[in-house]
Amino acid sequence: MGALAVREVSMRIGGRDLVRAVTFEVAPGEVLGLAGPNGAGKSTLLRTLYRVLRPTAGQVLLDGHDVWRMPGRWLARRLAAVLQDGGGDFGLSVHDVVSMGRTPHKRAFDGDSPADRAIVAEALERLDVADLAHAPFDRLSGGERQRVLIARALAQRPEVMVLDEPTNHLDLRHQLDALRLVRGLGITAVIALHDLNLAAAFCDRLCVMDGGAIVALGTPREVLTPELLRDVYRVDAEVGAHPRTGVPQVTLITEGDAP
């Protein structure tokens, strides 16, 4: 399954409304891109989906179940999160970190089964980090850590994946590889992305936030307009179709280019 529904979710912290009555649904297998300027509320909203922040109001439903009313193990078997902060996990090898993705599927003190080991090996290979399996995780570069964290989420075999800026620190090749991988899994995904051209290329729909609220929701072609970019991002831009793919492509107009 993997149907995700966010219903009137609000988040108030320290007297500030960081998320305001956000509502949307993500169909099974759909990839939804979450966009907006810094401070728009994207990361805060994502934290309510994977149960780090309890919403002040509203519900997050996975296959009709309120994620905040279900056991943590239930959610961990179905939803995986890839966060921006790749630090921590001191003393663990890359293999150890990716193996943690299998924890929700095992009983306490169970070792890795042959199936677990095969899943972990596949995840390491698909994220191009198999050669780092025995390296200390905390000694990796930012981009390498990010790929390992995506591999851990892949090893979890979730129905839903929530990713907060997964392309941060990645070079061009690995940005494309990571998003192609998520897209090719056929699972439900919510991905916060700053790069609007990547979002347009890999997401079925875009949800644009500003000031904690949704200001646009639709296909990339519907959402990415010069007017929206001017109103939300405060930039002048042209939006055209890529000559080969037809995907909307945003080109910023710098001061020197402006008429």
TADAKA-V854857 format. One record per pair of residues at least 12 apart in sequence whose C-alpha atoms are under 10 Angstrom apart, sorted by sequence separation. I is the first residue (numbers start at 1). J is the second residue. D is the distance in Angstrom with one decimal. If there is no record, write none. Layout:
BEGIN
I/J/D + I/J/D
END
This chain:
BEGIN
8/20/7.7 + 9/21/4.9 + 10/22/6.6 + 34/46/9.2 + 48/60/7.5 + 49/61/8.6 + 67/79/10.0 + 121/133/9.1 + 132/144/8.9 + 137/149/10.0 + 166/178/7.8 + 167/179/8.1 + 179/191/9.4 + 191/203/8.4 + 205/217/7.1 + 206/218/5.6 + 207/219/8.8 + 216/228/8.3 + 225/237/8.5 + 226/238/6.0 + 237/249/9.9 + 238/250/5.9 + 239/251/6.4 + 8/21/4.1 + 9/22/5.0 + 10/23/9.5 + 49/62/9.2 + 54/67/9.9 + 55/68/9.2 + 62/75/8.6 + 99/112/8.3 + 103/116/9.6 + 150/163/8.6 + 166/179/8.3 + 190/203/9.0 + 193/206/9.9 + 205/218/5.2 + 206/219/5.9 + 207/220/9.2 + 215/228/8.8 + 225/238/7.9 + 226/239/6.4 + 237/250/6.5 + 238/251/5.2 + 239/252/8.8 + 7/21/7.6 + 8/22/4.9 + 9/23/6.6 + 54/68/7.4 + 102/116/6.6 + 189/203/9.0 + 192/206/9.6 + 204/218/8.4 + 205/219/4.2 + 206/220/5.9 + 224/238/9.6 + 225/239/6.3 + 226/240/9.9 + 237/251/5.5 + 238/252/6.4 + 6/21/9.4 + 7/22/6.5 + 8/23/5.0 + 9/24/9.6 + 53/68/9.8 + 101/116/9.4 + 102/117/9.2 + 129/144/7.5 + 133/148/9.3 + 190/205/9.9 + 191/206/9.5 + 192/207/9.3 + 204/219/6.2 + 205/220/5.9 + 206/221/9.4 + 208/223/8.0 + 224/239/7.1 + 225/240/9.2 + 236/251/8.8 + 237/252/4.3 + 238/253/7.1 + 6/22/6.9 + 7/23/4.5 + 8/24/8.5 + 51/67/7.4 + 52/68/10.0 + 62/78/8.8 + 128/144/9.2 + 129/145/9.4 + 132/148/9.2 + 150/166/7.8 + 190/206/9.6 + 191/207/9.9 + 192/208/9.8 + 203/219/8.2 + 204/220/7.4 + 205/221/9.0 + 206/222/9.0 + 207/223/8.2 + 208/224/9.4 + 215/231/9.9 + 216/232/10.0 + 224/240/9.5 + 236/252/6.2 + 237/253/5.1 + 6/23/5.0 + 7/24/6.7 + 50/67/8.1 + 51/68/6.8 + 62/79/9.0 + 99/116/7.9 + 102/119/8.5 + 127/144/9.4 + 149/166/9.1 + 190/207/9.7 + 203/220/7.7 + 205/222/9.0 + 206/223/6.9 + 215/232/8.4 + 235/252/7.3 + 236/253/5.5 + 237/254/8.5 + 5/23/7.6 + 6/24/5.3 + 7/25/8.2 + 49/67/7.7 + 50/68/9.2 + 99/117/7.9 + 101/119/9.6 + 102/120/8.1 + 129/147/7.2 + 130/148/9.5 + 184/202/9.9 + 202/220/9.7 + 205/223/8.5 + 206/224/8.7 + 221/239/9.1 + 235/253/7.8 + 236/254/7.8 + 5/24/6.1 + 6/25/6.1 + 48/67/9.2 + 49/68/9.1 + 101/120/8.2 + 127/146/9.7 + 128/147/7.8 + 129/148/6.8 + 146/165/9.8 + 147/166/8.5 + 163/182/9.7 + 179/198/8.4 + 183/202/6.7 + 200/219/8.3 + 201/220/8.4 + 221/240/9.3 + 235/254/8.8 + 236/255/9.2 + 4/24/8.5 + 5/25/4.3 + 6/26/8.6 + 48/68/9.0 + 99/119/8.8 + 100/120/9.2 + 127/147/5.9 + 128/148/8.9 + 146/166/6.9 + 147/167/9.0 + 179/199/9.3 + 182/202/9.0 + 183/203/8.0 + 200/220/5.2 + 208/228/9.3 + 221/241/8.8 + 4/25/5.7 + 5/26/6.3 + 18/39/8.2 + 19/40/8.2 + 20/41/8.8 + 51/72/8.7 + 80/101/8.5 + 98/119/9.7 + 99/120/6.0 + 126/147/9.6 + 127/148/7.2 + 146/167/7.8 + 161/182/8.3 + 180/201/9.8 + 183/204/9.7 + 199/220/7.9 + 200/221/8.0 + 210/231/9.7 + 211/232/9.4 + 229/250/9.2 + 237/258/9.7 + 3/25/7.6 + 4/26/5.1 + 5/27/8.5 + 18/40/7.7 + 19/41/5.6 + 50/72/9.7 + 95/117/9.8 + 98/120/6.4 + 99/121/9.1 + 101/123/10.0 + 127/149/9.5 + 129/151/8.5 + 146/168/7.7 + 147/169/9.6 + 176/198/8.2 + 179/201/9.4 + 180/202/7.4 + 210/232/6.6 + 236/258/8.5 + 3/26/6.0 + 4/27/6.6 + 18/41/5.6 + 19/42/8.3 + 22/45/8.5 + 97/120/9.8 + 98/121/9.0 + 124/147/8.8 + 127/150/7.5 + 128/151/9.2 + 143/166/9.6 + 146/169/7.4 + 147/170/8.1 + 175/198/8.7 + 179/202/6.8 + 197/220/9.3 + 200/223/9.5 + 209/232/8.3 + 210/233/8.9 + 225/248/9.3 + 229/252/9.5 + 2/26/8.5 + 3/27/5.0 + 4/28/7.6 + 17/41/9.2 + 18/42/9.1 + 19/43/9.8 + 51/75/9.0 + 77/101/9.3 + 96/120/9.5 + 99/123/9.5 + 123/147/9.9 + 124/148/7.4 + 126/150/9.9 + 127/151/6.0 + 143/167/8.3 + 145/169/9.0 + 146/170/7.5 + 167/191/10.0 + 179/203/9.3 + 196/220/9.0 + 200/224/8.4 + 208/232/8.6 + 224/248/7.4 + 226/250/8.7 + 2/27/7.3 + 3/28/4.8 + 18/43/9.8 + 19/44/7.2 + 20/45/9.5 + 50/75/8.1 + 76/101/9.1 + 77/102/8.9 + 95/120/7.7 + 98/123/7.8 + 99/124/9.8 + 123/148/8.8 + 126/151/7.6 + 127/152/9.8 + 143/168/7.3 + 144/169/8.4 + 145/170/9.6 + 166/191/7.6 + 167/192/9.6 + 168/193/9.0 + 176/201/9.9 + 221/246/9.7 + 223/248/9.7 + 224/249/8.6 + 225/250/8.7 + 226/251/9.8 + 1/27/8.9 + 2/28/4.9 + 3/29/8.2 + 4/30/9.8 + 18/44/7.1 + 19/45/6.5 + 50/76/8.7 + 76/102/9.8 + 77/103/8.9 + 78/104/9.2 + 95/121/8.5 + 98/124/7.5 + 124/150/9.4 + 125/151/8.7 + 142/168/8.2 + 143/169/4.6 + 144/170/7.8 + 159/185/9.6 + 160/186/9.7 + 161/187/7.4 + 162/188/8.6 + 163/189/7.6 + 164/190/8.4 + 165/191/7.0 + 166/192/7.7 + 167/193/7.8 + 168/194/9.3 + 176/202/9.2 + 221/247/7.7 + 222/248/9.5 + 224/250/7.8 + 226/252/9.7 + 1/28/5.9 + 2/29/7.3 + 3/30/8.9 + 18/45/8.4 + 76/103/8.8 + 77/104/5.5 + 123/150/8.5 + 124/151/6.0 + 127/154/9.3 + 142/169/5.6 + 143/170/4.7 + 147/174/8.2 + 151/178/9.6 + 154/181/9.4 + 159/186/9.0 + 160/187/6.0 + 161/188/6.4 + 162/189/5.8 + 163/190/6.3 + 164/191/6.0 + 165/192/5.2 + 166/193/7.6 + 167/194/9.2 + 168/195/10.0 + 197/224/9.6 + 220/247/8.0 + 221/248/6.0 + 1/29/8.4 + 2/30/9.3 + 76/104/5.8 + 77/105/6.5 + 95/123/10.0 + 123/151/5.0 + 124/152/8.4 + 126/154/9.2 + 141/169/8.5 + 142/170/7.8 + 143/171/7.5 + 147/175/9.6 + 150/178/7.9 + 154/182/8.7 + 157/185/9.7 + 159/187/5.6 + 160/188/4.7 + 161/189/4.7 + 162/190/4.9 + 163/191/4.7 + 164/192/4.9 + 165/193/5.1 + 167/195/9.0 + 196/224/8.4 + 220/248/6.7 + 221/249/9.3 + 50/79/7.3 + 75/104/8.9 + 76/105/8.6 + 95/124/7.9 + 122/151/8.8 + 123/152/7.3 + 141/170/9.8 + 158/187/7.8 + 159/188/6.4 + 160/189/5.6 + 161/190/6.5 + 162/191/6.0 + 163/192/6.3 + 164/193/7.2 + 165/194/7.2 + 219/248/10.0 + 220/249/9.4 + 11/41/9.1 + 49/79/9.0 + 50/80/7.7 + 73/103/9.3 + 74/104/8.2 + 94/124/8.8 + 121/151/9.6 + 123/153/8.7 + 124/154/9.2 + 144/174/9.7 + 147/177/9.9 + 157/187/9.6 + 158/188/9.0 + 159/189/8.6 + 160/190/8.0 + 161/191/8.2 + 162/192/8.3 + 163/193/8.7 + 164/194/9.9 + 165/195/9.2 + 50/81/6.8 + 73/104/5.9 + 74/105/9.6 + 120/151/8.0 + 123/154/6.1 + 124/155/8.7 + 143/174/8.5 + 147/178/7.7 + 150/181/9.7 + 154/185/9.1 + 167/198/9.5 + 12/44/9.9 + 49/81/9.1 + 72/104/9.1 + 73/105/8.5 + 119/151/10.0 + 120/152/7.9 + 122/154/9.1 + 123/155/5.8 + 143/175/9.6 + 146/178/9.7 + 150/182/9.1 + 11/44/7.7 + 122/155/8.1 + 123/156/9.5 + 10/44/9.8 + 11/45/7.8 + 47/81/9.2 + 95/129/9.3 + 120/154/8.5 + 121/155/8.8 + 123/157/9.9 + 10/45/8.3 + 21/56/10.0 + 22/57/10.0 + 23/58/8.9 + 25/60/9.8 + 28/63/9.2 + 46/81/9.0 + 94/129/8.3 + 95/130/8.4 + 98/133/8.9 + 119/154/8.6 + 120/155/5.6 + 9/45/8.1 + 19/55/8.9 + 20/56/9.8 + 21/57/7.9 + 22/58/8.5 + 23/59/9.3 + 24/60/9.9 + 25/61/9.3 + 26/62/9.8 + 27/63/9.8 + 47/83/9.4 + 94/130/8.8 + 97/133/9.3 + 119/155/5.9 + 120/156/9.0 + 11/48/8.5 + 19/56/9.3 + 20/57/9.2 + 21/58/7.5 + 22/59/9.9 + 23/60/9.4 + 46/83/9.5 + 94/131/9.7 + 95/132/8.0 + 96/133/8.2 + 118/155/9.5 + 119/156/8.7 + 10/48/9.4 + 19/57/9.8 + 20/58/9.9 + 94/132/6.5 + 95/133/4.7 + 96/134/8.5 + 117/155/9.6 + 119/157/8.7 + 6/45/9.6 + 9/48/8.5 + 17/56/9.6 + 93/132/8.5 + 94/133/4.9 + 95/134/6.3 + 96/135/9.9 + 97/136/9.6 + 116/155/8.3 + 9/49/9.9 + 43/83/9.0 + 93/133/6.7 + 94/134/6.0 + 95/135/8.2 + 96/136/9.3 + 97/137/7.5 + 116/156/9.7 + 43/84/9.2 + 93/134/5.4 + 94/135/5.9 + 95/136/9.1 + 96/137/8.7 + 201/242/9.8 + 6/48/9.5 + 11/53/8.3 + 13/55/10.0 + 92/134/9.0 + 93/135/5.4 + 94/136/6.2 + 95/137/8.7 + 6/49/8.3 + 11/54/7.9 + 12/55/8.0 + 13/56/8.7 + 92/135/8.5 + 93/136/4.4 + 94/137/5.1 + 5/49/9.6 + 10/54/9.5 + 11/55/5.2 + 12/56/6.1 + 91/135/9.9 + 92/136/5.9 + 93/137/5.2 + 94/138/8.9 + 201/245/8.7 + 4/49/9.1 + 9/54/9.7 + 10/55/5.8 + 11/56/4.9 + 12/57/8.9 + 91/136/6.4 + 92/137/5.9 + 93/138/8.3 + 94/139/9.9 + 197/242/9.9 + 201/246/9.4 + 202/247/9.5 + 9/55/6.2 + 10/56/5.6 + 11/57/6.9 + 90/136/7.8 + 91/137/7.3 + 92/138/7.7 + 93/139/9.5 + 94/140/9.0 + 128/174/8.8 + 201/247/6.1 + 8/55/9.6 + 9/56/7.5 + 10/57/5.1 + 11/58/9.0 + 89/136/9.2 + 90/137/7.0 + 91/138/7.2 + 127/174/8.4 + 200/247/6.6 + 201/248/7.7 + 9/57/5.5 + 10/58/6.4 + 89/137/6.9 + 90/138/5.6 + 91/139/9.5 + 97/145/9.9 + 101/149/9.3 + 200/248/6.3 + 201/249/8.6 + 8/57/7.0 + 9/58/4.1 + 10/59/9.1 + 88/137/8.4 + 89/138/6.7 + 90/139/8.9 + 101/150/9.9 + 128/177/9.3 + 198/247/9.9 + 199/248/9.7 + 200/249/7.4 + 7/57/9.1 + 8/58/4.7 + 9/59/6.0 + 87/137/8.6 + 88/138/6.7 + 94/144/9.7 + 98/148/6.6 + 101/151/8.4 + 102/152/8.3 + 127/177/7.9 + 128/178/10.0 + 197/247/8.5 + 198/248/9.9 + 199/249/9.9 + 200/250/9.2 + 7/58/5.6 + 8/59/6.8 + 9/60/7.5 + 86/137/9.4 + 87/138/6.7 + 94/145/8.5 + 97/148/7.5 + 98/149/7.1 + 101/152/4.9 + 102/153/9.1 + 105/156/8.0 + 126/177/8.9 + 127/178/7.3 + 197/248/7.3 + 198/249/9.0 + 6/58/7.7 + 7/59/5.2 + 8/60/8.9 + 86/138/8.7 + 87/139/9.7 + 97/149/7.7 + 98/150/8.6 + 99/151/9.2 + 100/152/6.7 + 101/153/6.0 + 102/154/9.6 + 103/155/9.7 + 104/156/7.6 + 105/157/9.4 + 126/178/9.1 + 196/248/9.2 + 197/249/5.6 + 6/59/6.1 + 7/60/6.4 + 87/140/9.6 + 95/148/8.7 + 98/151/6.0 + 99/152/6.8 + 100/153/9.0 + 101/154/7.5 + 102/155/6.2 + 103/156/7.9 + 196/249/8.0 + 197/250/6.2 + 5/59/8.0 + 6/60/4.7 + 7/61/8.0 + 86/140/9.7 + 94/148/6.8 + 97/151/8.9 + 98/152/4.0 + 99/153/9.8 + 101/155/5.1 + 102/156/5.3 + 127/181/8.5 + 196/250/7.1 + 197/251/9.0 + 5/60/5.9 + 6/61/6.4 + 86/141/9.6 + 87/142/8.6 + 94/149/9.2 + 97/152/6.6 + 98/153/7.8 + 100/155/8.2 + 101/156/4.3 + 102/157/8.2 + 126/181/8.0 + 195/250/9.5 + 196/251/10.0 + 4/60/7.4 + 5/61/5.0 + 6/62/9.0 + 86/142/7.0 + 95/151/9.8 + 96/152/9.4 + 98/154/8.6 + 99/155/7.2 + 100/156/8.1 + 101/157/8.1 + 4/61/5.7 + 5/62/6.5 + 85/142/9.2 + 86/143/9.0 + 94/151/9.7 + 95/152/9.1 + 98/155/6.7 + 99/156/8.7 + 101/158/9.6 + 3/61/8.0 + 4/62/4.7 + 5/63/8.1 + 84/142/9.9 + 86/144/9.3 + 87/145/7.9 + 94/152/9.4 + 98/156/8.7 + 2/61/9.9 + 3/62/5.7 + 4/63/6.3 + 5/64/7.8 + 86/145/5.8 + 87/146/9.5 + 2/62/6.5 + 3/63/5.0 + 4/64/7.9 + 5/65/9.5 + 6/66/9.8 + 85/145/9.3 + 86/146/6.2 + 1/62/8.9 + 2/63/6.0 + 3/64/7.7 + 4/65/9.3 + 5/66/9.3 + 85/146/8.5 + 86/147/9.6 + 1/63/6.8 + 2/64/9.6 + 3/65/9.9 + 84/146/7.9 + 86/148/9.0 + 4/67/10.0 + 83/146/8.5 + 86/149/7.3 + 82/146/8.2 + 85/149/9.8 + 82/147/9.7 + 84/149/9.6 + 82/148/9.8 + 83/149/8.1 + 82/149/6.2 + 83/150/9.1 + 81/149/8.8 + 82/150/6.1 + 81/150/8.5 + 82/151/9.4 + 80/150/9.2 + 82/152/8.6 + 81/152/9.3 + 82/153/6.7 + 80/152/8.7 + 81/153/6.5 + 82/154/9.8 + 80/153/5.3 + 81/154/9.8 + 79/153/8.7 + 80/154/8.0 + 80/155/9.4 + 81/156/9.8 + 2/78/7.7 + 80/156/6.8 + 1/78/9.4 + 2/79/8.6 + 79/156/8.3 + 80/157/8.1 + 81/158/9.5 + 78/156/8.2 + 79/157/8.5 + 80/158/5.9 + 77/156/7.0 + 78/157/7.6 + 79/158/5.1 + 80/159/8.2 + 81/160/8.6 + 82/161/7.8 + 83/162/8.3 + 84/163/8.2 + 85/164/9.3 + 76/156/8.1 + 77/157/7.6 + 78/158/4.5 + 79/159/6.0 + 80/160/6.4 + 81/161/5.8 + 82/162/6.3 + 83/163/6.1 + 84/164/5.7 + 85/165/9.8 + 76/157/9.9 + 77/158/6.1 + 78/159/5.0 + 79/160/4.7 + 80/161/4.9 + 81/162/4.7 + 82/163/4.7 + 83/164/5.1 + 84/165/6.0 + 76/158/7.9 + 77/159/8.1 + 78/160/6.2 + 79/161/5.6 + 80/162/6.2 + 81/163/5.7 + 82/164/6.2 + 83/165/7.3 + 84/166/6.8 + 75/158/9.2 + 76/159/10.0 + 77/160/9.5 + 78/161/8.5 + 79/162/7.4 + 80/163/8.4 + 81/164/8.0 + 82/165/8.4 + 83/166/7.2 + 84/167/9.0 + 85/168/9.7 + 75/159/9.9 + 76/160/10.0 + 82/166/6.8 + 84/168/7.3 + 75/160/9.7 + 84/169/9.6 + 62/159/9.7 + 62/160/8.8 + 81/189/9.8 + 79/188/9.4 + 80/189/9.6 + 81/190/9.6 + 82/191/9.4 + 83/192/10.0 + 79/189/9.5 + 81/191/9.9 + 50/161/9.4 + 50/162/7.6 + 49/162/7.9 + 47/162/9.3 + 46/162/7.2 + 46/163/8.2 + 47/164/9.3 + 46/164/7.4 + 43/163/9.5 + 43/164/6.6 + 42/164/8.3 + 43/165/9.0 + 42/165/9.9 + 31/160/9.8 + 34/163/9.6 + 29/159/8.5 + 30/160/9.6 + 31/161/9.4 + 32/162/9.7 + 33/163/9.6 + 34/164/8.9 + 35/165/9.9 + 28/159/8.3 + 29/160/8.4 + 31/162/9.9 + 34/165/9.5 + 28/160/8.4 + 26/160/9.9 + 49/190/9.6 + 46/190/8.4 + 46/191/9.0 + 46/192/8.3 + 42/191/9.6 + 43/192/7.6 + 42/192/6.8 + 31/182/8.6 + 42/193/9.3 + 31/183/7.1 + 30/183/8.7 + 29/183/8.8 + 29/184/9.7 + 31/186/8.8 + 2/158/8.7 + 3/159/8.8 + 4/160/8.1 + 29/185/8.4 + 30/186/7.7 + 31/187/7.9 + 32/188/8.1 + 33/189/8.3 + 34/190/6.9 + 35/191/8.5 + 36/192/8.7 + 37/193/10.0 + 38/194/8.8 + 2/159/5.1 + 3/160/8.2 + 29/186/5.0 + 30/187/6.9 + 31/188/5.9 + 32/189/6.2 + 33/190/5.9 + 34/191/5.7 + 35/192/5.9 + 36/193/8.3 + 37/194/7.7 + 1/159/6.7 + 2/160/5.7 + 28/186/8.4 + 29/187/4.3 + 30/188/5.0 + 31/189/4.7 + 32/190/4.8 + 33/191/4.9 + 34/192/4.4 + 35/193/5.7 + 36/194/7.1 + 1/160/8.9 + 2/161/9.4 + 28/187/6.6 + 29/188/4.2 + 30/189/6.4 + 31/190/6.0 + 32/191/6.3 + 33/192/5.8 + 34/193/6.2 + 35/194/6.2 + 36/195/9.9 + 27/187/9.5 + 28/188/5.2 + 29/189/7.3 + 30/190/8.5 + 31/191/7.5 + 32/192/8.6 + 33/193/6.7 + 34/194/8.5 + 35/195/8.4 + 36/196/9.3 + 27/188/6.9 + 28/189/8.7 + 33/194/9.6 + 35/196/7.5 + 26/188/7.1 + 27/189/9.4 + 34/196/9.8 + 26/189/8.1 + 33/196/9.1 + 26/190/8.1 + 35/199/8.1 + 33/198/9.5 + 34/199/8.4 + 42/207/9.7 + 33/199/6.0 + 42/208/9.0 + 32/199/8.8 + 33/200/8.3 + 42/209/7.0 + 45/212/8.5 + 31/199/9.7 + 40/208/8.8 + 41/209/7.0 + 42/210/8.8 + 44/212/8.9 + 33/202/8.3 + 34/203/9.3 + 40/209/5.6 + 41/210/7.3 + 42/211/9.8 + 32/202/9.0 + 33/203/5.6 + 36/206/10.0 + 39/209/9.4 + 40/210/4.5 + 41/211/6.8 + 42/212/7.7 + 31/202/7.6 + 32/203/5.6 + 33/204/7.7 + 34/205/8.8 + 35/206/6.9 + 36/207/8.3 + 37/208/8.9 + 38/209/9.8 + 39/210/7.8 + 40/211/4.9 + 41/212/4.7 + 42/213/9.4 + 31/203/5.1 + 32/204/6.0 + 33/205/6.2 + 34/206/6.0 + 35/207/6.1 + 36/208/5.2 + 37/209/7.7 + 38/210/8.8 + 39/211/7.2 + 40/212/5.2 + 41/213/7.7 + 42/214/10.0 + 30/203/8.0 + 31/204/5.4 + 32/205/5.1 + 33/206/4.6 + 34/207/5.0 + 35/208/4.7 + 36/209/4.9 + 37/210/6.8 + 38/211/9.5 + 39/212/7.9 + 40/213/7.6 + 41/214/9.6 + 30/204/6.5 + 31/205/6.9 + 32/206/5.7 + 33/207/6.0 + 34/208/6.0 + 35/209/6.2 + 36/210/5.9 + 37/211/8.9 + 40/214/9.2 + 29/204/9.8 + 30/205/8.2 + 31/206/8.8 + 32/207/7.1 + 33/208/8.2 + 34/209/7.4 + 35/210/8.8 + 36/211/9.1 + 36/212/9.5 + 36/213/10.0 + 26/204/10.0 + 36/214/9.2 + 26/205/9.2 + 35/214/9.7 + 36/215/9.2 + 34/214/9.7 + 36/216/9.9 + 35/216/9.7 + 24/207/8.6 + 34/217/9.4 + 3/187/9.7 + 4/188/7.9 + 33/217/9.7 + 2/187/7.2 + 3/188/7.3 + 4/189/9.2 + 32/217/9.6 + 33/218/10.0 + 1/187/8.7 + 2/188/5.9 + 3/189/10.0 + 4/190/9.4 + 32/218/9.4 + 33/219/9.7 + 1/188/8.7 + 2/189/9.1 + 22/209/9.2 + 32/219/9.3 + 33/220/9.2 + 20/209/10.0 + 19/209/9.2 + 20/210/10.0 + 22/212/8.1 + 23/213/9.2 + 24/214/9.2 + 19/210/9.4 + 20/211/8.2 + 21/212/8.4 + 22/213/6.1 + 23/214/8.1 + 18/210/9.9 + 19/211/7.6 + 20/212/5.3 + 21/213/6.8 + 22/214/6.4 + 40/232/9.6 + 18/211/7.3 + 19/212/4.1 + 20/213/5.1 + 21/214/8.5 + 22/215/10.0 + 24/217/8.5 + 36/229/9.5 + 17/211/8.6 + 18/212/5.1 + 19/213/6.1 + 20/214/8.3 + 17/212/7.1 + 18/213/8.5 + 19/214/9.1 + 37/232/7.2 + 38/233/9.4 + 17/213/9.6 + 36/232/7.3 + 37/233/6.1 + 36/233/7.4 + 37/234/9.4 + 11/212/8.7 + 10/212/8.5 + 10/213/9.1 + 9/213/9.8
END
